[in-house]
Amino acid sequence: MNLAKISSNGQITVPVEIRRLLGLKSGDKILFFQNSDGEVVLSNASASAIRKAQNAFAGAAEAMGVRDENDVQALIDELRHGGQ
């Protein structure tokens, strides 16, 4: 368990163990959200954004017929030269 104190202007220092656990570094943003049982959870906002993007793009490669890096390169070549 880790404890943090809130300053008079609402700032906290995230304990080093928690920063390491979440992969937080100077300048990172922290996301606070409340889950269904009312518990407030914090997470690394950057990591959360990456997970959201991964979930949003899940299945997109298969839908486009992209199976490997050769397919990726062919798609890039097509996009670069398609208008010429």
C-alpha positions as CSV (number, residue, x, y, z in Angstrom):
1,M,0.0,0.0,0.0
2,N,1.2,3.5,-0.8
3,L,0.1,6.8,0.6
4,A,0.3,10.3,-0.9
5,K,-0.5,13.6,0.7
6,I,-2.5,16.3,-1.1
7,S,-0.9,19.8,-1.0
8,S,-3.0,23.0,-0.3
9,N,-3.3,23.5,-4.1
10,G,-4.5,20.0,-4.8
11,Q,-1.2,18.5,-6.0
12,I,0.1,15.0,-5.1
13,T,3.3,13.2,-5.5
14,V,2.8,9.7,-6.9
15,P,5.0,7.3,-4.9
16,V,8.0,5.9,-6.9
17,E,6.6,2.3,-6.7
18,I,3.4,3.4,-8.4
19,R,5.2,5.4,-11.0
20,R,7.3,2.4,-11.8
21,L,4.3,0.1,-11.9
22,L,2.4,2.4,-14.3
23,G,5.5,3.3,-16.3
24,L,5.1,7.0,-15.5
25,K,7.7,9.6,-16.2
26,S,8.0,13.4,-15.9
27,G,5.4,15.1,-18.0
28,D,3.1,12.1,-18.4
29,K,-0.6,12.5,-17.7
30,I,-2.6,10.4,-15.3
31,L,-6.2,9.3,-16.1
32,F,-8.6,9.0,-13.2
33,F,-11.9,7.1,-13.7
34,Q,-14.6,5.5,-11.6
35,N,-15.4,1.9,-12.2
36,S,-18.9,0.4,-11.8
37,D,-18.5,-0.3,-8.0
38,G,-17.5,3.3,-7.3
39,E,-13.8,2.7,-6.9
40,V,-11.6,5.5,-8.4
41,V,-8.7,4.0,-10.4
42,L,-5.8,5.8,-11.9
43,S,-3.8,4.7,-15.0
44,N,-1.1,6.0,-17.3
45,A,-3.1,8.1,-19.8
46,S,-0.7,7.4,-22.6
47,A,-0.9,3.6,-22.1
48,S,-4.7,3.9,-22.0
49,A,-4.8,5.8,-25.3
50,I,-2.6,3.1,-26.9
51,R,-4.8,0.3,-25.7
52,K,-7.9,2.2,-27.0
53,A,-6.3,2.6,-30.4
54,Q,-5.3,-1.1,-30.5
55,N,-8.9,-2.1,-29.7
56,A,-10.3,0.3,-32.3
57,F,-8.0,-1.1,-35.0
58,A,-8.4,-4.8,-34.0
59,G,-9.3,-6.8,-37.1
60,A,-8.6,-3.9,-39.5
61,A,-5.6,-5.6,-41.1
62,E,-7.5,-8.8,-41.7
63,A,-10.4,-6.9,-43.2
64,M,-8.0,-5.2,-45.6
65,G,-6.2,-8.4,-46.5
66,V,-3.0,-7.4,-44.8
67,R,-1.3,-10.6,-43.6
68,D,2.4,-9.7,-43.3
69,E,5.0,-6.9,-43.9
70,N,5.0,-7.6,-47.7
71,D,1.2,-6.8,-47.8
72,V,1.9,-3.6,-45.8
73,Q,4.6,-2.5,-48.2
74,A,2.3,-3.2,-51.2
75,L,-0.4,-1.1,-49.6
76,I,2.1,1.7,-49.0
77,D,3.3,1.5,-52.6
78,E,-0.2,1.5,-53.9
79,L,-1.1,4.6,-51.9
80,R,2.0,6.4,-52.9
81,H,1.7,5.7,-56.6
82,G,-2.0,5.3,-57.0
83,G,-2.6,8.8,-58.1
84,Q,0.1,8.8,-60.7
